Amino acid sequence: MLDDPARLTALLFPALALAAGLCDLASYRIPNRLAMALAAVFPLHALLAQWGWTAFFLHLGAGLAFLLIGFALFAKGWIGGGDAKLLAGAALWVGWDGLAPFLVVMGLAGGVLALLVLVAARLPGLKTIWNRPAGVPYGAAIALAALWHSVEHVRW
């Protein structure tokens, strides 16, 4: 089952995304090395999985498009820079075919996360111990969507 190198590299997508999401939850920061690793490992996975050039470039196009979208959202102050890079890396792995359901799951997870942050900020006991900046650590929502995508789409 996991003796296939392509399956092993497929595990890197949810693992790196989950690490980024946990970092975002803990510190409201996503290390650049995680987003860069997500992008750097993708060509190796595509090669080992024997994707054709068309599939590879379609995924690359999705990643680049979402890098531009993410940076536009970052420039408006709507998401953090780490979120933009993580979203681009996720789009690279998910590709155009999987982006619609991925974005729905990400949006739902982000909505639940935003509600939890709002509730936590209003609880008197948590205000003293939870000294967090304003905003939602959206990397966690991206990570949950990456995990969902991997469970749904990777042939184990």
Secondary structure as the mmCIF struct_conf table of DSSP 4:
data_model
#
loop_
_struct_conf.conf_type_id
_struct_conf.id
_struct_conf.beg_label_comp_id
_struct_conf.beg_label_asym_id
_struct_conf.beg_label_seq_id
_struct_conf.end_label_comp_id
_struct_conf.end_label_asym_id
_struct_conf.end_label_seq_id
TURN_TY1_P TURN_TY1_P1 LEU A 2 ASP A 3
BEND BEND1 ASP A 4 ASP A 4
HELX_RH_AL_P HELX_RH_AL_P1 PRO A 5 ALA A 10
TURN_TY1_P TURN_TY1_P2 LEU A 11 LEU A 11
HELX_RH_AL_P HELX_RH_AL_P2 LEU A 12 SER A 27
BEND BEND2 TYR A 28 TYR A 28
HELX_RH_AL_P HELX_RH_AL_P3 ASN A 32 LEU A 48
TURN_TY1_P TURN_TY1_P3 ALA A 49 GLN A 50
HELX_RH_AL_P HELX_RH_AL_P4 TRP A 53 ALA A 75
TURN_TY1_P TURN_TY1_P4 LYS A 76 GLY A 77
BEND BEND3 TRP A 78 ILE A 79
HELX_RH_AL_P HELX_RH_AL_P5 GLY A 81 ARG A 122
HELX_RH_AL_P HELX_RH_AL_P6 PRO A 124 ILE A 129
BEND BEND4 ALA A 134 GLY A 135
TURN_TY1_P TURN_TY1_P5 TYR A 138 TYR A 138
HELX_RH_AL_P HELX_RH_AL_P7 GLY A 139 HIS A 153
#
